[in-house]
Amino acid sequence: MLQIVRGAFLVSICLLAAGCQSQALPRKGRPVIRITTGLPGMTFKPLGEALAHGFASVMADADFQVIETAGSVANLQRLESGEADLGFALADVAYTAFSGRGVDFPNAARKIRGIAVLHPSAVHVLVPAGSRVQSIGDLRGRIGVGPAGSGTAVTSALLLNAFGVPARDITNRALPFISASDALAAGELDAAFVVAADPVDAVQRATTAGARLIEISGENVQRLRSEYPFLRPGTIPAGTYQKVPHAIQTMLVDVLLLTRDDLDDELVRRLTSALFDVLPQLAASNDFLRLMDARRAPATPIPLHSGAALYYRERELSR
């Protein structure tokens, strides 16, 4: 009988110890950093996968999970709701979301914070080969503005408004970018917008099938810049796409790496530091990252996370 009591006592002690240990595990376990990206055929998805791999190589005490989304708007919504820890967004989309000026954010997304300005993306405006359109102001009819949740939908709306295109004269079609390329070739769209870093698979597909890139220039660009300074003039270099031998005047918009305001300061400081540690290897496989200007990295159009700000202060002091 005494042996049975002793055995029961030992089992109870073991169960109690196991229970205490299971409660402690979440505090001692490896953090999982969730990174929201974008759709196949665009730059956010491969960038997120490369960044997750790079982070894992220098932060062995954390795990990184890549989540495919429609793009900028969806990423910001997940950050705001706490369903993601890191995410990419176009600067204009982040700014309008944070300030409550975007239709997708009737309530300002005040929880999002900046980590770094990464690289510029170019605005591509495609029309069918036989189209007479020469400017955004000429656009009418069925316009591919990217899938719901993408940053392209926000940027295209800003441009159409800036160039005075009446809303009643267009029908926005929320299509995946590859589908929009095929729809242009089939005569099912009158134009399509794509905002991404060159070269873009969807744009290559469209121009190979005969679509034409139109330029973005003129007084409307300057007026737009006065209200949205993160949109700036730029070019799509000659030869970027096989059937486009000349440079195309366009607008550029920065891509941001973002986080949530409630993410731990020290964790965000480490993530920011890791970003710059792995940047050379990322740029080797993602050409557009070679355009990143480290001096402009802290210049996000929304407030920096305090952990990222700490890293940038440390970097200045160490110089």
N, C-alpha and C positions, 0 to 999 in steps of 0.2 A: 504493500500500500504506500509506504514511504517513497519507494522508487517511482510509483505512478505520480504522486504529488510532485516529486522533484522534476519528473519529465514534463509535467504540465506547466510547472513554473518556468522551466527552461524554454519551452515552446512559446509561452507568453512573452518572455523577455525577448526572444528572437523576433516575434511578430511586432512587438513594440518598437524594437530597433529598426526593423524594416519599414514600419510606418513612418518613423521619424526621418529615415533616410529618403523615402519617397517624397516627403514634403520639402526636403532640402534640395532635391535634384534640380527643380526649376531655377533655383537661385545660383546653383553651381554649374548648370548645364551650359552648353555652347549656344550663344545667341544665333538666331536665324535672321539674316538680313534679306528682306524681300525687295527685289528690284523690278519695277514695272517698266516695260519696254515699248514695243510697237508691233506692227504687222510684218509678215514675210515680204521681201521685196523692197523694204525701206531700210533706213539706217539705224533706227532705234533698236531693233531686235538684235542684229549682230553686235552692235555697240554694247548692249546690256550683257550679252553672253560673254564678250571679251572682257568686260569690266568685272563681271562676277569671277571669271577665271583668274584675272589679275589680282583682285582683292584676296582671293583664297590663297594665292601664292605667298602673300606677305602678312596675312592675318590668319594664321593657322588655328587660332582659338575660336573662330566663328565659321558658320556655314552661310552660303549665299544661294538664294532661290530666285530664278528668273521667271517672271510672270508676263506672258504675252498679252497685250491689250491693243485697243484701236489706236492709241497714241496719246498725245499731250493732254487732252481734256480728261480722258479716262484715267491717266496717271495722276493728275491733280486731284481728281475726285477720290481716288484710293488713298492718296496721302492725307487728304483732309479728313477722311473717315477713319484713318488709322489702319487701313488694310494693306498698306505698303510702308516701307522704310526709306527707300530711295526711288527716284523716278526721273525720267527725262521729260522736258517740255520745251516748246518754243517760247522765246522770251515774251512775245506779244500775248500769248495765251496765258502765261503765268501772271503777267502784269494785269490783264483784264480780270482774271479770276481773283487775284488778291485784292483788287480795288472794287470788286463787285460790279464791273461794267460788262461782263460777258453774259450772254443769254443762257449759257450753261451753268452760270453761277449767280442766281438771283441774290443769294446770300454770299457775301465776300468770303473767299477761302483764306481765312486769316491764320490758319495753322501751318501753311506751307512756308518753308524757309529755303534760302539759297545755300548751295555748297560751292558751285563754280560755274563760270561761263566756259563752255567746252569749245564749240566750233560753230562757224556759220553754216546755215542751210540756205539754199537758193530757192526762190519762187519760180517754178516752171509753169508757164501757161501754154497749153497745147491746143491747137485747132486742127481740124482735118485738112488734108492737102489742098483741097479745092476751095477752102474758105477764103473770103475776101477780108476777113478781120485783120486789122493792123495794130489795134490797141485794145486794152481792156475796156475802154469806153465804147467800143464797137460791139461788145459781146451781147448777144441776145439768145433766147431759146434754152436748150437743155444743157446745164453746166454741171460737170462732175466736180464736186467740192470735197471729195474724200469721204471715208466712212464716218458715221456718227462716232464721236469721241476722239476724232483726230484733230490735230492742230491746224491742218490744212483748211478745214471748214471755217475756223475762226479767221485765219489770215486772208482767205479768199473773200470773206464777207467784208473785211476792212478795205480791201483793194477795190472791190466792186462799188462800195459806197463812195470811196475817195474819187473814183473815176466817173461818178454820176450815173451809174447804170441803174435804171428804174427797177425796183423789186418786182413790179408787175410784169416786166418783160422777160423774166428769166424763171426757169424751173430748176431748183437745186436738186441734183441727183446724188445721194449719199452712197457711193459705190466704193468698194475696195479698189486700190490703185491699179492693180493688174487688170481688173474687170473694166475699169474706165478706159484703159489703153485699148482693150479689145472693142469696147463700145464706140470709141472714136473711129476705129478702122471700119466698123460695121455701119457707120452712119447713124448710130443711135445717140450720139452726143454732139453738141455743137462746139464744146470746149471742155477742157479739164484742167484743174489746178493740181499741182503736186509740189509740196514743200519738203525738201530733203537735201542732204548733202550729196554733191555730185561724186561719181555718176550714180544714177538711180535706175534700177532694173526696169521699173515701170515706164520711165521716160525713154530708155533705150528701146524698149519693146514698141512704144508708140511711134517714135521717129523712124525706126526701121520699117514700120508698116506704112510710112508716108506722112505721118502727122508733122506739123510745123510748130516750132517754138516762136511765140511773138515776144517782142521786147516790152519792157516796162520803163518808161521814161517820161520826161516832161514836167510841167508845173504841178501836176497833181501829186507827183512823188514828193516834191518839196513841202507841199501842204500836209501831206500825210506824215512826213517826218517831224513836222512841228508838234504834232499831237502824239505821235508814237516814235520817239527818237531811236528806239532799238531796231526799227526797220531802216535800212540804209541802202543806198545804191551800190550795185556791184555787177559782176559779170559772170556768165557761164563761159569758161574759156573755150576758144576755138578747138574743135576736134574732140571735145568731151564726149560727144555722141557721134557715131560713125557717119551719119548723113547730115550733120550740122557742122560744116567746115569753118564757119565764122563765129566770132564771139557774139553773145547775146546779152544786151543790157537788161538787168533785172533788179530785184530787191533781195537783200540778204537779211536773215533774221537769226539771232544766236540761239543755239541749243543750250539749255541749262541742265545741270545736275541738281536735283532738289531733294529735300527731306522734310520731316515734320518738326515742329517746334519743341515737342515733348521728348524727342529722342535724346538720350544721354549725351551731355556735352563732351565727355572724354571719348565716347564711342565715335561721335561725329568728327572730333579732332583727328582721331586715328584714321578714319575713313578718308578725310581730306588729305592727310599726309600720304596715305596709301595710294590715292589717285595719282599724285605726282611721282611717287616711286615707280608705278607701273606704266606711266604715260609713254615712255620710250618704246616699250614692247608693244603697247596697244597701237601706237602710231605706225609701227612696222607692218601691221596687218590691216589697219584701217586708215587709208590715206588721208581722209578728211580731218583726222585728229592732228595731222601735221600743221593744220591751219590754226590750231589753238594757240592763243597768245597768253602765256602764263601771267603777264603783267595785268591783263584784263580779267583774269579769273575771278577776283572778288567783286567785280562790277555787275552783280546781278540786279535786275530792276525791282526785285523785292528784297526785304531784309535778309541778311546772311544769318544762318544759324550761329548761335554764340560759340559753338564748338569749332565751326569753320573759321569764324572771325579770330578765335584764339590761335589757330594754326597760322593764319596769315600774319598775325602780329609776331608770333615766334619766328616766322621765316624772315621778316624784316629785321628783327633784332639780331638774327644770326648772321646777317650779311656784313 
